[in-house]
Amino acid sequence: MRTSTSRLHDELDRLKATSNFRTFPSADATDVIDLTSNDYLGLAARTDLRDEFTDRYGNLRMPALTSSASRLLASCQHEYHAFETLLADCYGREALLLNSGYHANVGIIQALADKRTMIVADRLVHASIIDGIRLSGAQFTRFPHNDFNRLERIVADVPADFDRILVIAESVYSMDGDRADIDRLINLRRSDPRVMLYVDEAHGVGVEGPAGLGLVAASKVPAEVDIVIGTLGKALASSGAFAIVDDTVKQYLVNKARSLIFSTALPPACVAWSNFLFGKMMAMDAERDTLRRHARTLAAAIAAATSREGIESHIQPLIIGDAAATIARSRELLERGVKVLPIRTPTVPPGSERLRFSLSAGLTDADIARVSGILTEQG
């Protein structure tokens, strides 16, 4: 007789047979060039920033290490208000902190969309967005990646009985490193008063736009992107996420976003660290220049190794197209001192398995030259 866990064992065996079984990476290695992290500005290892932050507060004045309650119940709100005020000043609209990018996407989409909402999302949006769509119960469709002609036709055909059309895209896509055309999305928003525009800047904040505020901030009319999502655990080397919205949407989310209402809030000390780093980040044009230089070098090496045009981005894929071969290539690179992990289905579509090179301003020109040389040599 099969046990209650037999199906679990069967599924694990299937994942192993198709080279899609996952485990946590091995312990930290100090002698490799790490191209797996989302630490785009190289802030995570900056002991000078940690020391300055600690000196600012001292042990006796350090904010609490736990909120001990949800945001609606927490007694101490100072650090949240201070950071939301900084974000609002930077973006010119209200800001709302959430526990993670996943919490933000799941909670906000679920709160805003209902049976009278049609959601239209780029086919390559993050899994957290897809989960938010499913939880909302709204009807949805997906348009081919960055195919704005198709998106415009879909929006034009949405029946009149839908009150809202929620169009969702990312600014920089996490597995391909390419960008959305924000100005074209804004033009689409103007074509139908029902359109609400939602852009996830998880991989744009800190890296793109004026003062690292993202691609939406670099657009012609940033305020016409109704919801902008930024995360703090990537370029900002902290934890959590934020939404940039108008006051009405913020108050609605405070009352309706379940991931906000029913989660213990971020530790105040973590929020203070995010506030500190965000202020520093805006002046880090030199780090952003370094990141762009690394991107140009690596893109040329990937193009030479694959005979395909490389993308000059802080995220660069090397498409291999087979899970087992991708794992093998990752191991070969690790043996040469380069850590880059395999990305497989369901994270990416079958047949597009890849190595995802994630660049950091903390890497040196020599590091990138070494990686580029190995890729060119391997072909």
Secondary structure, DSSP 8 states (H G I E B T S, - for coil): ---TTHHHHHHHHHHHHTT-------S--SSSEE-----TTS-TT-HHHHHHHHHHHHHHH---S---SBTTT-S--HHHHHHHHHHHHHHSSEEEEES-HHHHHHHHHHHH--TTEEEEEETT--HHHHHHHHHHT-EEEEE-TT-HHHHHHHHHTS-TT-SEEEEEEESB-TTT--B--HHHHHHHHHH-TTEEEEEE-TTTTTTSSGGG--TTTTSS-GGGSSEEEEESSSTTSS--EEEEE-HHHHHHHHHH-HHHHTSB---HHHHHHHHHHHHHHTT-HHHHHHHHHHHHHHHHHHHHHHSS----SSEEEEE---HHHHHHHHHHHHHTTEE--EE-TTTS-TT--EEEEE--TTS-HHHHHHHHHHHHHH-
